[in-house]
Structures are given as C-alpha cells and as structure tokens.
Amino acid sequence: MNKEDLIKAAVDFIENSEDNYITRQVAISENVAGVKIFEKPVFAFGAADDEYFSIMKQPSVIGKHFLLPNEWLPQAKTVISFFLPFSEAVKKGNRKDLRWPSEEWLYGRIEGQVLVNKLCSHLQSVLTNAGYNSLVPGLDKRFRTDTKTSFTSNWSERHVAFICGLGTFGLSKGLITPKGMAGRLGSILTELYLPPDKREYEDVYEYCSMCGKCSKNCPVKAISVENGKDHAICSNFLDVTAEKFKPRYGCGKCQVGVPCESKIPKTDKG
C-alpha cells in the first residue's frame, strides 16, 4: 500500500458518496437540493516522530494536553492529513450575505463534517484491512476540546496539517492549503510507513498575505490585522447561529470572498 492507493481510495469515496450531496429529503429549501458539498481531497503525509509535534505541547502553541501521535497509537509511523475543499456552490452561497451563514454553508459545516468523519473511518478500514493498525484521533473516545478557556483540543487538525506540509495559517487562524482555506480537515494515524512530504514553508503564516479581507468580512469583528483572531468573540457568534439555525450552525465568512478562499494567495515573499 502506498500514498497513491490511499489518495485514490479517498477520491473514489468522496466522488461516489451520496452523502456528498444535499438530498431533497433533508434540504432546508429547494435552493440547496442537489448541491455538492466537497471537491476532491488533497493530502499531506508526515512522520509520526516529527519534532514539530513535541512543539505543540508548549503553552504558547497548544499545551501539555496535546497528545503526540505515539500517545494515540504507540507504534504509529505516519500521520495522514487531508483537506476537503468546499464546492463552488457552497462557497458562492456563503459570499452572498456577510451577516449570516448561507444554507449551503450550514450543510457543509454540519453534514460536511459527518462526511469527513466517514472518510476517516473508511481510510482507517482500508489501512487496517491491509494489515496496518490505524486510528482516527478525532473519533477516538480520548479526543476532547476545551472551548471554555483555550479553544484548543488534544489533537488539532489545523496544526497537524501544518506539520504534515499541507499549508500554513492565515490571519483568521484557518489553514491555507493549495486548494485554499474554505473546506474541512481530517487526519489518520497508521503503523504503515509512508515517506513524509517536505514542508514547503518555514513561517507559520507564510501563505497569508495579511491583506485583512477576512477581518472586513467578519460579521462580529473578531479578526484584526493588529491582534489576529479573538476566539471568544467568534465562539459566541457561533452560539448565536446555533440558536438561529438549529440543529445546524456555522459562519465561515472569513473563508469566502478572500484571496485564500481557493488557493494560496500571492504574497510579496520570494
């Protein structure tokens, strides 16, 4: 089993999954019936013993509660990170009104995450059936998120993707990948050794042009070029959307209508 086998398994799963489309049975309105949620995923592969994972335990990054790959899976050799870009329909829908999340985005955030989890489980099964013990931290009973004090988890998909070489952070704290920022991340740990990809960057914010467009888009001014993102303000607004759009919630205005929506923006570096 190699990288190409896993990528093909993931692409086939997403492209052929009925869950990648909003069905009429669950659609809030006819406007979103039949809308595709995700395009093909992009992948990055990291070494489980990469020293960058240890850096995540520093209080200034995530903290001691971050669990290393080998704390999740003792014999882990490879960390597989992927990004599922939202379809143009989902992104276009969320550009229309900068106050509230669009119907398309609400499905992408909630049903989309369900599909991310299903893809993780599918790839875990593919690896396990090939004879390689594997684990999905985000679906493990030990996974936890602290949204009251630090807004961090013991396995951060964004930080993991950064370590694996998938992209760098933006001003809004999202991850800018070769397919941009608008989408969802997932990861799997496995005992299968796959050669790690090279990180094509050094700085945490190397792909961000610091243009401030995400700050202008934010409906509650939770982002600024001077101070970055205030997670508490953002979280409080998500609570408001959860009440307004229950059982769904979301926002994503910092991910659409920005230079990093679907690609790495041009910068003055290099």
C-alpha positions in Angstrom: 0.0 0.0 0.0 1.4 3.4 -1.0 0.3 7.1 -1.0 -1.4 6.8 -4.4 -3.5 3.9 -3.2 -4.8 5.9 -0.2 -5.5 9.0 -2.2 -7.4 7.0 -4.9 -9.4 5.3 -2.2 -10.3 8.7 -0.7 -11.1 10.4 -4.0 -13.3 7.4 -5.1 -15.1 7.5 -1.7 -15.9 11.2 -1.9 -16.8 11.3 -5.6 -19.2 8.4 -5.3 -20.7 9.1 -1.9 -24.4 10.0 -1.8 -23.6 11.9 1.4 -21.6 14.4 -0.7 -24.8 15.9 -2.0 -27.7 17.6 -0.2 -30.7 15.5 -0.8 -34.3 16.8 -1.1 -35.2 14.8 1.9 -33.0 16.8 4.2 -32.7 20.1 2.3 -33.9 23.2 4.1 -35.2 24.5 0.8 -35.3 23.7 -2.9 -32.4 26.2 -3.3 -29.9 23.7 -1.9 -31.3 20.4 -3.1 -28.7 18.5 -5.1 -25.8 20.8 -4.1 -22.5 19.1 -4.0 -20.6 19.7 -0.7 -16.9 18.8 -1.4 -14.5 18.6 -4.3 -11.6 16.1 -4.4 -9.4 16.0 -1.3 -5.7 17.0 -1.1 -3.3 15.1 1.1 -0.1 15.5 3.0 1.9 12.8 4.8 4.0 13.4 7.9 6.3 11.4 10.1 4.8 10.4 13.5 8.1 11.2 15.2 8.4 14.7 13.6 9.9 17.0 16.3 7.3 19.6 15.4 4.6 17.5 17.2 6.5 18.0 20.5 6.4 21.8 20.0 2.6 21.6 20.1 2.9 20.8 23.8 4.3 24.2 24.6 1.8 26.5 26.4 2.3 29.2 23.7 1.2 26.8 21.0 -1.4 24.4 22.2 -0.3 23.0 25.6 0.6 19.9 27.5 -2.9 18.4 26.8 -1.9 17.9 23.2 -1.3 14.2 22.6 1.6 13.1 20.4 1.0 10.6 17.6 2.6 7.8 19.6 0.5 8.7 22.6 -2.6 7.9 20.5 -1.1 4.9 18.7 2.2 3.6 20.2 3.6 2.2 17.0 2.4 5.0 14.7 4.8 5.7 11.9 2.8 8.0 9.6 0.3 10.9 10.1 -2.0 11.3 7.2 -3.7 14.8 6.9 -6.2 15.8 4.2 -8.2 18.8 3.2 -11.7 18.6 1.6 -12.3 21.8 -0.4 -15.9 23.0 -0.4 -17.6 23.0 -3.8 -18.0 26.3 -5.7 -21.8 26.2 -4.9 -21.1 26.1 -1.1 -18.6 28.9 -1.3 -20.7 31.1 -3.7 -23.7 30.7 -1.4 -21.8 32.0 1.6 -20.4 35.0 -0.3 -23.9 36.5 -0.8 -24.7 37.6 2.7 -21.9 38.6 5.1 -24.2 38.7 8.1 -25.5 35.1 8.4 -24.2 31.7 7.1 -25.9 30.5 3.9 -27.9 27.4 3.7 -25.2 25.7 1.6 -22.5 26.6 4.2 -24.6 25.3 7.1 -24.8 21.9 5.4 -21.1 22.0 4.6 -20.3 22.7 8.2 -22.5 20.0 9.8 -23.3 17.3 7.2 -19.9 18.0 5.7 -18.2 17.2 8.9 -20.2 13.9 9.1 -18.8 13.0 5.7 -15.2 13.9 6.8 -15.6 11.5 9.7 -16.9 8.8 7.3 -13.9 9.3 5.1 -11.6 9.0 8.1 -13.3 5.8 9.1 -13.2 4.5 5.5 -9.4 5.1 5.2 -8.9 3.6 8.6 -10.6 0.4 7.4 -8.6 0.4 4.2 -5.4 0.5 6.2 -6.5 -2.0 8.8 -7.7 -4.5 6.2 -4.2 -4.1 4.5 -2.7 -5.2 7.8 -1.7 -1.8 9.3 -3.2 -0.8 12.7 -4.6 2.7 12.3 -6.5 5.2 14.4 -8.5 8.4 13.9 -7.8 10.7 16.8 -10.8 12.9 16.1 -13.2 9.9 16.5 -11.3 8.4 19.5 -13.0 8.4 22.9 -9.9 10.2 24.3 -10.4 13.2 22.0 -11.6 16.4 23.8 -11.8 20.1 23.1 -11.5 22.9 25.6 -13.8 25.7 24.3 -14.1 27.5 27.7 -10.6 28.6 28.3 -8.1 27.8 25.5 -10.3 26.9 22.5 -7.8 24.1 21.7 -8.1 20.3 21.5 -5.7 17.5 22.3 -5.4 16.8 18.6 -5.6 19.9 16.4 -6.4 19.2 12.8 -5.0 22.5 11.7 -1.7 22.2 13.5 -1.4 18.6 12.4 -1.9 19.6 8.7 0.7 22.4 9.1 3.2 19.8 10.4 2.5 17.4 7.6 3.1 20.1 5.0 -0.5 20.8 3.9 -0.3 24.5 4.4 0.2 27.5 6.8 -2.1 29.5 9.0 -4.0 32.6 7.9 -4.9 35.7 9.9 -8.3 34.1 10.7 -6.4 31.1 12.1 -7.7 28.8 9.4 -5.2 26.8 7.3 -4.3 27.9 3.8 -3.8 24.8 1.6 -3.0 24.5 -2.1 -6.8 24.5 -2.5 -7.3 27.4 -0.2 -9.0 27.7 3.2 -12.7 27.1 2.5 -13.2 23.4 3.5 -12.7 20.8 6.2 -9.7 18.9 7.6 -9.2 15.4 8.8 -6.4 13.0 9.8 -5.5 9.4 10.4 -2.6 7.8 12.3 -1.2 4.5 11.0 1.6 2.0 11.6 2.2 1.9 7.8 5.4 3.8 6.9 4.9 6.3 4.1 7.6 8.7 3.2 6.9 12.1 4.8 6.2 15.1 2.5 8.5 18.1 2.7 7.2 21.3 4.2 7.5 23.9 1.5 7.4 26.7 4.1 9.1 27.8 7.3 6.9 30.5 8.8 3.6 29.7 10.5 1.8 32.4 8.4 3.9 32.2 5.2 1.0 31.7 2.9 -1.0 34.6 4.3 -0.7 38.0 2.6 -2.1 39.7 5.7 -4.5 41.7 3.4 -7.1 42.0 6.1 -10.0 40.9 3.9 -11.1 38.2 6.4 -11.2 40.9 9.0 -13.6 43.1 6.9 -15.8 40.0 6.2 -16.2 39.0 9.9 -19.8 39.9 11.0 -18.7 40.5 14.6 -15.2 42.0 14.1 -13.5 39.0 15.8 -10.4 39.4 13.5 -8.0 42.3 13.1 -4.6 42.6 11.4 -3.2 44.1 14.6 -4.4 41.5 17.1 -5.3 38.4 15.0 -8.4 36.5 15.9 -10.4 36.7 19.2 -11.7 33.1 19.5 -14.1 34.1 22.3 -16.0 36.6 20.1 -16.1 34.1 17.2 -17.3 31.3 19.5 -20.1 33.5 21.0 -21.3 34.3 17.5 -21.4 30.6 16.6 -23.6 30.1 19.6 -25.9 32.7 18.2 -26.1 30.9 14.8 -26.6 27.6 16.6 -29.7 29.1 18.2 -30.9 30.7 15.0 -30.3 27.7 12.7 -30.6 24.7 15.0 -29.8 21.9 14.5 -27.0 23.5 12.4 -24.6 26.3 13.0 -21.6 28.0 11.3 -20.3 31.2 9.8 -17.2 30.9 7.5 -17.3 34.5 6.3 -13.5 34.7 6.9 -13.1 31.8 4.4 -15.0 33.1 1.4 -14.5 36.2 -0.8 -10.9 36.3 0.3 -7.7 35.8 -1.7 -7.1 32.5 0.2 -10.6 31.1 -0.4 -9.5 28.5 -3.0 -5.7 28.9 -3.4 -2.5 30.2 -1.9 -2.7 33.9 -2.4 0.1 35.9 -3.9 2.5 37.4 -1.4 5.5 39.7 -1.6 7.7 36.9 -0.3 10.1 35.3 -2.7 
